[in-house]
Amino acid sequence: MRFFLVFACSLWVLADVSGQESSSSEHSHTFAPIVDTSTLSGKVMVGYQGWFNADGDGSNLGWTHWARNRNRPFGPRNVTVDLWPDMSEYEPDERYPTEFRLADGSVAEVFSSGNAKTIHRHFQWMQEYGIDGAFVQRFASGLGSQYDREHKNSVLRHAIHASEKYGRACAVMYDLSGLKKGQLDRVYQDWSTLQAQWKLTDASSYLFHNAKPLVAIWGVGFTDRHVPGAYTLAECRDMIQSFTSAGCSVMLGVPTGWREQTRDAVTDTELHEILKLADVISPWTPGRYRTPEEVAKHEREKWTPDVQWCEEQRLDLLPVVFPGFSWHNLKGDALDAIPRRGGQFLWSQIAAAKRSGADMIYVAMFDEVDEGTAIFKCTNEPPVGEGVRFLTYEGLPSDHYLKLVGHAGRVLRNEVPASDKMPAMQ
């Protein structure tokens, strides 16, 4: 079904060609206060991939991000995810059958990010658990494909509508992964198109920072991104200046070693000058530490001096935290490569980010079951069968991590006392 945008009653309403509004099902739920979208400060934001498709969802993208081969049936030996979503709350028109079976012999089902009702459901969860909002991921490498671009546009439209409906903040995050030299222009061109056609930042839920609409750009300064044939630092400078000249504030996703130009960061005298063009610096951390003890070391050696450097340059630091990591079905590595420890690992990072002096946090990710970093509702009873291996939430309630991230926001804003001990989630 084709959708267009209607601006009415201070809300963006997604309507189909017959004028019927698309909406998620209504559930009884508590209402968190409407988020102040004038600043990133005091916010706990999540990354929202929105990149899952299912055969039959109308996208012509098959089983994208569920299966290794998206055009073959999604089942054993054709799978890339390590966590399975808890489908108990999804309605029949949000469920897509797979070749997997549950322990009782029933067909295992998944969702599609191409379904407006599902995106609304996810943002409703953000509201219910007090999560401030989401950076909607927009991979620039896929903007050249009609079907990919249409899916990305659909996800973004639905996310903007849902964030307004549920009082959450929403912003675009461009991921530069896979772009070649000379292709970086498509990022600002895409933004200009969104603004011209959608007036994107007029939405009441669109996130501002330093009195300007915030655009996040991930992938500046990484050694594995700036390789021969790929986009260059000079191109990054030009792109950032295009956004700032257009009146945007800019968040840059950068390597862990950006400040000292070590580890995953390029060694280039221009790097710091380019980063100073931005408003917010967000060092990437998934895989950079594996235990609470290593998190404490990272806080001392990275985050605390990072915050100090940014303060001296009148920039903000946005630490990235993640609940655990696993890409066994995606990459063939060990299942549960970085254990969650019942939430202790995530909470150790939240506490460390707070101690470092940061006043904002980015949680990677809301829905990424591919790499085992999802915090949304996942099941403790995934599919079973020969050669089938998935993680669970270790018997914890499926909303455990949603509750934990919501509580992190209250700690960040000093609404409740900070503690190194993980709070008991009721």
Stockholm file with secondary structure:
# STOCKHOLM 1.0

chainA/1-426         MRFFLVFACSLWVLADVSGQESSSSEHSHTFAPIVDTSTLSGKVMVGYQGWFNADGDGSNLGWTHWARNRNRPFGPRNVTVDLWPDMSEYEPDERYPTEFRLADGSVAEVFSSGNAKTIHRHFQWMQEYGIDGAFVQRFASGLGSQYDREHKNSVLRHAIHASEKYGRACAVMYDLSGLKKGQLDRVYQDWSTLQAQWKLTDASSYLFHNAKPLVAIWGVGFTDRHVPGAYTLAECRDMIQSFTSAGCSVMLGVPTGWREQTRDAVTDTELHEILKLADVISPWTPGRYRTPEEVAKHEREKWTPDVQWCEEQRLDLLPVVFPGFSWHNLKGDALDAIPRRGGQFLWSQIAAAKRSGADMIYVAMFDEVDEGTAIFKCTNEPPVGEGVRFLTYEGLPSDHYLKLVGHAGRVLRNEVPASDKMPAMQ
#=GR chainA/1-426 SS CCEEEEEETTEEEEEETTCCBCCCCCCCCCCCCCCCTTCSTTCEEEEECCCCCCTTSSSSCTTTTTSSSTTSCSBTTBCCCSSCBCCTTCCGGGCEEEEEECTTSCEEEECCTTCHHHHHHHHHHHHHTTCCEEEEEEEGGGTTSHHHHHHHHHHHHHHHHHHHHTTCEEEEEEECTTCBTTCTHHHHHHHHHHHHHHCGGGSTTBCEETTEEEEEEECSSBTTTSCTTBCCHHHHHHHHHHHHHTTCEEEEEECTTTTTTCTTBCCCTTHHHHHTTSSEEEECCTTSCCSHHHHHHHIIIIIHHHHHHHHHTTCEECCEECSCBCCHHHHCCCTTSBCCGGGHHHHHHHHHHHHHTCSCEEESCSSCTTTTCCCSCBCSSCCBSTTCCCCCCTTSCTTHHHHHHHHHHHHHTTSSCCCSSCCCCC
#=GC SS_cons         CCEEEEEETTEEEEEETTCCBCCCCCCCCCCCCCCCTTCSTTCEEEEECCCCCCTTSSSSCTTTTTSSSTTSCSBTTBCCCSSCBCCTTCCGGGCEEEEEECTTSCEEEECCTTCHHHHHHHHHHHHHTTCCEEEEEEEGGGTTSHHHHHHHHHHHHHHHHHHHHTTCEEEEEEECTTCBTTCTHHHHHHHHHHHHHHCGGGSTTBCEETTEEEEEEECSSBTTTSCTTBCCHHHHHHHHHHHHHTTCEEEEEECTTTTTTCTTBCCCTTHHHHHTTSSEEEECCTTSCCSHHHHHHHIIIIIHHHHHHHHHTTCEECCEECSCBCCHHHHCCCTTSBCCGGGHHHHHHHHHHHHHTCSCEEESCSSCTTTTCCCSCBCSSCCBSTTCCCCCCTTSCTTHHHHHHHHHHHHHTTSSCCCSSCCCCC
//
